[in-house]
Amino acid sequence: MTDFADSRFAKRGTILLLIAASMWSLNGGLIKLLQSFGLGPTSIAAYRSLVAAVFLLPFALKRFKPVPEPVWTIATVLMFTGMCATFVLATTTTSAANAIILQYTAPAWVFALSPWIVRESATAKQCVAFGGSMLAVGLIFFAQYKTDLFGMSIGVLSGVVFGVQVVLFRRVRAVDPVVLAFLCCAGSGVLLLPFALIFEPFVYSSVVVGWLLLTGVVQFGLPYVIYATGVRHVSAQKAVLIIMLEPVLNPVWAYLFRGEVPHWSTMIGGAVILCCVGFLSVSGGRR
């Protein structure tokens, strides 16, 4: 009876993670759409985070406890802010596929940075995966540096920042994931809002507000709640592999929303990067 119950919960957790990854994958298409309405990258990042924070607030209040390590939590919020800003900027200055694939080099950067940040040495398998990911990044840059150098450079920076954020998330793992998501969204929204108001005047219309609400809730806020619920019943390795659905679907949504077709080097390099991430997951790499 217990095995049946466990399998049922595992199946439910898998379905919830698939839903969360699918919702997160909407980011490229929605960012491109908001950009077409005249919103700048800082505005998109700021308002999206604020909407998500308002949505997450009631869920976070139910789970809230005193933060055990406030300094590390603040550092995590700052790094999350940098990740949001660089990813949205990359998506608005290069293809959505480039932005998400280069951000998904984050697991490789985690293993490269861990010896200095959390004193954890990389294994031979992790070094191989890191090397494969960097070769794939090199292919993408070599094929597109004449047209998308700035956007791709920001994309790589987004991956590095995301990698540091992952390491910091492990440092503050005592904080409830939904509470941490709320703090990160609220903090990034507040920190980015002044820059958005000063440098990118808000283009107001009911259509823009509607799409911002959809982006903040459906693409950014709600998936965190679904993920936090589903990941309790699924192994870490399986969870990572399921979440890899995000970079696979992201270019599809960008094509459907804006007709954007990924470059051939992005498709080949992206496949290599995702294979490296998958290899780390199934071979027992760190979460």
Order of alpha helices (4+ residues) and beta strands (2+ residues): alpha-alpha-alpha-alpha-alpha-alpha-alpha-alpha-alpha-alpha-alpha-alpha-alpha
